[in-house]
Amino acid sequence: MNKDKHGSPFDRGSADCYYRRQFNPHYWPEGTGNGEKITDLTRRELTNYREGWNYQLKIGDFKQW
């Protein structure tokens, strides 16, 4: 799985953190908002989601409302 792909677990973790949403592991295999939203993640997918979340926390870039 490509971590950089729009809709990937890494991408969604990063986006959720950026928008200050709750930690809610999921991804969209066909791109964000397309196809089926996957919420039953494998261990690897959950790790990728968490890596995206933590990356966003580390760089400190968040949506300014």
For each residue, the residues with C-beta under 8 A, 3 or more apart:
1: 5 8 9 44 45 48
2: 5 8
3: 8 9 10 11 48 51 52
4: 8 10 11
5: 1 2 8 11 31
6: 11 31 32
7: 11 12 27 28 29 30 31 32 33 34
8: 1 2 3 4 5 11 12 27 48 52
9: 1 3 12 13 25 26 27 41 45 46 48 49 52
10: 3 4 13 14 48 49 51 52 55
11: 3 4 5 6 7 8 14 15 27 32 52
12: 7 8 9 15 16 25 26 27 28 32 49 52
13: 9 10 16 17 25 48 49 50 51 52 53 54 55 56
14: 10 11 17 18 52 53 55 56
15: 11 12 18 19 32 52 56
16: 12 13 19 21 22 23 24 53
17: 13 14 20 21 52 53 56 57 62
18: 14 15 56 61 62 63
19: 15 16 62 63
20: 17 62 63
21: 16 17 24
22: 16
23: 16 53
24: 16 21
25: 9 12 13 39 41 45 46 49 50
26: 9 12 37 38 39 41 49
27: 7 8 9 11 12 37 38 41 45 49
28: 7 12 31 32 33 34 35 36 37 38
29: 7 35 36 38
30: 7 34 35 36
31: 5 6 7 28 34 35
32: 6 7 11 12 15 28
33: 7 28
34: 7 28 30 31
35: 28 29 30 31
36: 28 29 30
37: 26 27 28
38: 26 27 28 29 41 45
39: 25 26
40:
41: 9 25 26 27 38 45 46 49
42: 45 46
43: 46 47
44: 1 47 48
45: 1 9 25 27 38 41 42 48 49
46: 9 25 41 42 43 49 50
47: 43 44 50 51
48: 1 3 8 9 10 13 44 45 51 52
49: 9 10 12 13 25 26 27 41 45 46 52 53
50: 13 25 46 47 53 54
51: 3 10 13 47 48 54 55
52: 3 8 9 10 11 12 13 14 15 17 48 49 55 56
53: 13 14 16 17 23 49 50 56 57
54: 13 50 51 57 58
55: 10 13 14 51 52 58 59
56: 13 14 15 17 18 52 53 59 61 62
57: 17 53 54 60
58: 54 55
59: 55 56
60: 57
61: 18 56
62: 17 18 19 20 56
63: 18 19 20
64:
65:
